[in-house]
């Protein structure tokens, strides 16, 4: 049954009392060439607790009880230099968030959080007031002594690039350089990083696994990683949406393809890709949506909520048997086919409207098959949908990470 969330006006009333605006300092502090940070505000304990209760309930009615916050959290927006691997290592800059507990400690564990799909440029970690998922991570982890870092990815936040949605190497690079930049900022603030953990939800779960692969290739130790509702195999998932649709499929799935097709046309240099796939009557709306000229509500009202109705029949007919570059890329952009050695939890919900259990738990069977690291599929429950699974995962993985702290 479709979830019903609090009406917008009620959420707005709550915001008047529980969401005081963050006030950024005007100037950035330079740390090194290409890295600077800006204090954007503090979440007091009362605010963190309201995020874990009232705001969490408005995000999803899936019932989860979180542990109360123990300390305030200072929030910093950072800008850092990076490169775009798909575009011949083109220099660029990106933004992200560092959330630091105010608990008097000068060494704390770090969680790198990779955010999920967002349909605006600003609903990202460096702008936490617009990112409910980021606020929940801040409240549960930083509110109990973990430093939280989170990249916005290329094309989001303060980045001037086009959206790099589902672009593999760029996602890895933005997260890696965010980690390096965070180390510099924390050092400037006289704080030392402790153990490193990874976490991500939805497309951020995909990003988390890819980031883990990158870190392992560089011998950078990760204590444990967790991902929820993870589209581990984009090739299989797109085929499922097209050829085996379900009544419960999310209405925002065409929006995902709108971002992906346009993103691939830029980063993989495939001009005309979107036009070859999307029905003509939806193409201008699709481009406007990708370029942040219209909202998802406007996109949906001018397109369709069904993937098969959104795409051209000839594109569907050509399908995954084609040797076209697009289908090759989404096969290559899986996030699980390497031999990992890091302990990993995969959270899935039986009522997920976007990512089926089979897709979300693929790495568990794969790592067992090739004698990789301990990978466990963790069920969130029969009624856990996409958002509900995330709420469950945040609570479960916090306790799980705590048990590994040295």
C-alpha positions in Angstrom: 0.0 0.0 0.0 1.3 3.4 -0.9 2.8 5.4 2.0 1.2 8.6 3.0 3.5 11.3 4.4 2.7 14.4 6.4 1.2 17.2 4.4 3.6 19.8 3.3 2.1 22.5 5.4 2.5 20.4 8.6 6.1 19.8 7.8 6.5 23.5 7.2 5.0 24.3 10.6 7.4 21.8 12.2 10.3 23.6 10.4 9.4 26.9 12.1 10.2 25.4 15.5 12.7 22.6 14.7 14.7 23.9 11.8 16.4 27.2 12.6 18.4 28.3 9.5 22.1 27.7 9.4 24.1 30.8 9.3 27.3 30.6 7.2 30.3 32.6 7.9 31.0 34.9 4.9 34.6 33.9 4.2 36.2 30.5 3.5 39.3 29.5 5.3 42.0 28.3 3.0 43.8 25.1 4.1 46.0 24.3 1.1 45.9 24.8 -2.7 42.5 23.8 -3.8 41.0 23.1 -0.3 39.0 25.5 1.8 36.2 25.3 4.3 33.4 27.4 5.7 31.5 27.0 9.0 27.8 26.9 8.3 26.3 26.3 11.7 25.8 24.0 14.6 23.1 21.4 15.3 22.4 21.5 19.1 21.4 18.3 20.9 17.7 19.3 20.9 17.8 19.8 17.1 19.5 16.5 16.6 16.9 14.7 18.7 14.1 16.4 16.7 15.7 15.1 13.5 15.7 11.6 15.0 12.0 11.7 15.9 9.7 14.3 14.3 11.7 14.8 11.1 12.5 11.1 10.7 8.7 10.4 10.9 7.9 13.0 8.2 10.6 11.4 6.0 9.0 7.9 6.4 6.4 6.4 8.6 8.5 3.2 8.9 8.9 2.8 12.7 12.5 3.1 14.0 13.6 4.3 17.4 17.0 5.9 17.4 19.4 6.5 20.3 19.4 10.1 21.5 22.2 12.5 20.6 25.0 13.0 23.1 26.7 16.1 21.8 26.1 19.1 19.5 27.6 18.9 16.0 29.5 21.6 14.1 28.9 21.7 10.3 31.4 22.8 7.7 31.0 23.1 3.9 34.2 22.4 2.0 35.4 23.1 -1.5 38.2 20.9 -2.9 40.0 20.3 -6.2 39.6 17.2 -8.2 39.7 15.7 -11.7 37.2 14.1 -14.0 38.7 10.8 -15.2 36.2 10.3 -18.0 37.1 13.6 -19.6 40.9 13.1 -19.7 41.4 14.1 -16.1 39.9 17.6 -16.6 40.6 19.7 -13.5 37.5 20.7 -11.5 36.3 21.6 -8.0 33.6 20.0 -5.9 31.9 20.6 -2.6 31.0 18.5 0.4 30.2 18.4 4.1 32.1 17.7 7.3 30.1 17.3 10.5 32.2 17.3 13.7 31.0 16.3 17.1 31.5 18.8 19.9 32.6 16.3 22.5 36.0 17.6 23.5 37.9 14.8 21.7 40.7 15.3 19.3 40.5 11.9 17.6 37.2 10.3 16.4 36.1 7.7 14.0 34.9 8.8 10.5 31.9 7.8 8.5 32.1 8.7 4.8 28.4 8.9 3.7 27.5 8.7 0.0 24.1 10.3 -0.7 21.4 8.9 -2.9 19.6 10.2 -6.0 18.4 13.8 -5.7 16.5 15.7 -8.3 17.8 19.2 -7.5 21.3 20.6 -7.5 21.0 21.8 -3.8 19.5 18.8 -2.0 23.0 17.6 -1.1 25.2 17.1 2.1 26.9 20.5 1.9 23.4 22.0 2.1 22.0 19.7 4.9 18.8 21.7 5.5 17.6 20.4 2.1 18.9 16.9 2.6 16.8 14.8 5.0 19.0 11.7 4.5 22.1 13.7 5.5 20.5 15.2 8.5 19.5 11.7 9.7 23.1 10.5 9.4 24.4 13.6 11.2 22.0 13.2 14.0 22.6 9.5 14.5 26.3 9.3 13.9 27.8 12.7 14.6 25.4 13.2 17.5 27.1 10.2 19.1 30.8 10.9 18.4 31.5 10.1 14.7 32.8 12.6 12.2 30.6 12.5 9.1 32.0 13.5 5.7 30.0 13.5 2.5 30.8 14.5 -1.1 28.1 16.2 -3.2 29.5 14.6 -6.4 30.4 16.5 -9.6 27.6 18.6 -10.9 25.9 18.9 -7.5 26.2 21.4 -4.7 28.7 24.1 -5.7 30.2 22.2 -8.6 29.9 24.0 -12.0 30.0 20.7 -13.9 27.0 18.9 -15.4 25.5 16.3 -13.2 27.7 13.2 -13.2 24.9 10.8 -12.2 25.9 7.1 -12.3 29.3 7.9 -13.8 31.6 5.4 -12.2 35.2 6.8 -12.2 34.0 10.4 -11.5 32.0 9.1 -8.5 35.0 7.3 -7.1 37.2 10.3 -7.7 34.9 12.8 -6.0 34.6 10.7 -2.9 38.4 10.0 -2.8 39.3 13.6 -3.1 36.7 14.5 -0.5 38.3 12.1 1.9 41.7 13.6 1.3 40.4 17.2 1.6 38.6 16.3 4.8 41.9 15.1 6.3 43.5 18.5 5.6 40.5 20.4 7.1 40.4 18.2 10.2 44.2 18.6 10.6 43.8 22.4 10.4 41.1 22.1 13.2 43.5 20.0 15.3 41.4 16.9 15.0 42.7 13.4 14.1 40.8 10.9 12.1 40.2 7.5 13.6 38.8 4.4 12.0 37.1 4.8 8.6 33.7 3.5 7.9 31.6 3.8 4.7 27.8 4.2 4.4 25.4 4.9 1.5 21.7 4.7 0.5 20.1 4.0 -2.8 22.4 5.3 -5.6 24.7 6.3 -2.7 24.9 2.6 -1.9 26.2 2.1 -5.4 28.7 4.9 -4.9 29.7 3.4 -1.5 30.6 0.1 -3.1 32.6 1.8 -5.9 34.4 4.0 -3.4 35.2 0.9 -1.3 36.7 -0.7 -4.4 38.8 2.4 -5.0 40.0 2.5 -1.4 41.0 -1.2 -1.4 42.9 -0.7 -4.7 44.9 2.0 -2.9 45.4 0.0 0.3 43.5 2.6 2.3 42.0 0.6 5.3 38.2 0.6 5.8 37.0 -0.9 9.0 33.5 -1.8 7.6 31.1 -0.6 5.0 27.3 -0.6 4.8 24.9 0.1 1.9 21.1 0.2 1.7 18.8 -0.3 -1.2 21.8 -0.6 -3.5 21.4 -0.8 -7.3 24.5 -3.0 -7.6 23.9 -4.1 -11.2 22.5 -1.1 -13.2 22.3 -3.3 -16.4 20.0 -5.8 -14.7 18.0 -3.1 -13.0 17.3 -1.1 -16.1 16.2 -4.3 -17.9 13.9 -5.1 -15.0 12.3 -1.7 -15.2 11.8 -2.0 -18.9 10.8 -5.7 -19.4 9.4 -6.7 -16.1 7.6 -3.7 -14.6 5.6 -4.0 -11.4 2.6 -2.1 -10.2 4.6 -1.1 -7.2 7.4 0.5 -9.2 8.3 4.1 -8.1 6.9 6.8 -10.3 10.3 8.5 -10.2 12.1 5.7 -12.2 11.9 7.7 -15.5 13.5 10.6 -13.6 16.5 8.4 -12.9 16.9 7.5 -16.6 16.5 11.2 -17.5 19.6 12.0 -15.3 21.5 8.9 -16.4 21.0 9.3 -20.2 22.0 13.0 -20.2 24.9 12.4 -17.8 26.3 9.6 -20.0 26.0 11.8 -23.1 28.3 14.3 -21.4 30.8 12.2 -19.4 31.1 9.3 -21.8 30.9 11.6 -24.8 27.8 10.0 -26.4 26.0 13.0 -28.1 22.4 12.2 -29.0 22.1 9.3 -26.5 19.1 10.8 -24.7 17.3 11.6 -28.0 17.9 8.0 -29.2 16.2 6.6 -26.1 13.5 9.0 -25.0 10.2 9.5 -26.9 10.3 12.9 -28.8 7.4 14.4 -26.8 9.4 14.0 -23.6 12.9 15.0 -24.8 12.8 18.8 -24.0 11.3 18.1 -20.6 14.0 15.5 -19.9 16.8 17.9 -20.8 15.3 20.8 -18.8 15.0 18.4 -15.8 18.7 17.3 -16.1 19.8 21.0 -16.3 17.8 21.9 -13.1 15.4 24.2 -15.0 12.3 22.4 -13.8 11.4 20.4 -10.7 10.6 16.7 -10.6 6.9 17.6 -10.1 7.0 19.4 -13.4 9.0 16.6 -15.1 6.5 14.0 -13.9 3.4 16.1 -14.9 4.9 16.4 -18.5 6.1 12.8 -18.9 5.0 9.5 -17.4 5.7 7.4 -14.3 6.3 4.2 -16.3 9.7 3.5 -17.8 8.4 1.5 -20.8 6.1 4.4 -21.8 8.9 6.9 -21.4 11.3 5.2 -23.8 11.1 4.8 -27.6 9.8 1.4 -28.8 12.8 1.0 -31.0 15.2 1.6 -28.1 13.4 -1.0 -26.1 13.4 -3.4 -29.1 17.1 -3.0 -29.6 17.5 -3.7 -25.9 20.2 -5.3 -23.9 21.3 -7.7 -26.7 22.7 -4.7 -28.5 26.4 -4.1 -28.5 25.8 -0.3 -28.3 28.1 1.7 -26.1 25.3 2.6 -23.7 24.5 -1.0 -22.8 28.3 -1.8 -22.5 28.7 1.1 -20.1 25.9 0.1 -17.7 27.3 -3.4 -17.7 30.7 -2.1 -16.8 29.3 0.2 -14.2 28.3 -2.6 -11.8 29.5 -2.0 -8.2 30.1 -5.5 -6.9 32.3 -7.6 -9.3 35.7 -7.5 -7.6 37.1 -9.6 -4.8 36.7 -7.5 -1.7 38.3 -8.0 1.7 36.2 -5.5 3.8 33.3 -6.6 6.0 30.1 -5.3 4.4 26.4 -5.2 5.3 23.8 -4.9 2.6 20.4 -3.7 3.8 17.3 -4.5 1.7 13.5 -4.2 2.1 10.9 -6.5 0.8 8.6 -3.6 -0.2 11.3 -1.6 -1.9 9.7 0.2 -4.9 13.0 0.7 -6.8 15.6 -1.9 -5.9 14.5 -5.6 -5.7 16.1 -7.9 -3.1 18.0 -9.8 -5.7 19.8 -6.7 -7.0 20.4 -5.2 -3.5 22.0 -8.4 -2.2 24.0 -9.5 -5.2 27.4 -8.9 -3.6 26.7 -11.3 -0.7 26.5 -14.3 -3.0 29.2 -13.1 -5.2 31.8 -12.6 -2.5 30.9 -16.0 -1.0 31.5 -17.5 -4.4 35.0 -16.1 -4.8 36.0 -16.3 -1.2 36.0 -12.5 -0.6 35.3 -10.6 2.5 32.4 -11.2 4.9 29.3 -9.8 3.2 26.0 -10.1 4.8 22.5 -9.3 3.5 20.4 -7.8 6.3 16.6 -7.7 5.9 14.8 -4.5 7.0 11.4 -6.3 7.0 8.4 -7.2 4.9 6.9 -3.7 4.9 10.2 -1.8 4.5 10.1 0.3 1.4 12.9 2.4 -0.1 12.9 5.1 2.6 12.0 2.7 5.4 14.9 0.5 4.6 17.2 3.5 4.9 15.8 4.4 8.3 16.3 0.8 9.5 19.8 0.7 8.1 21.0 3.9 9.8 19.9 2.5 13.1 21.3 -1.0 12.6 24.7 0.0 11.1 25.4 2.6 13.9 25.2 -0.2 16.5 27.2 -2.5 14.2 29.9 0.1 13.7 30.1 0.8 17.4 31.0 -2.8 18.0 34.1 -2.4 15.9 35.5 0.7 17.5 38.9 0.2 19.0 
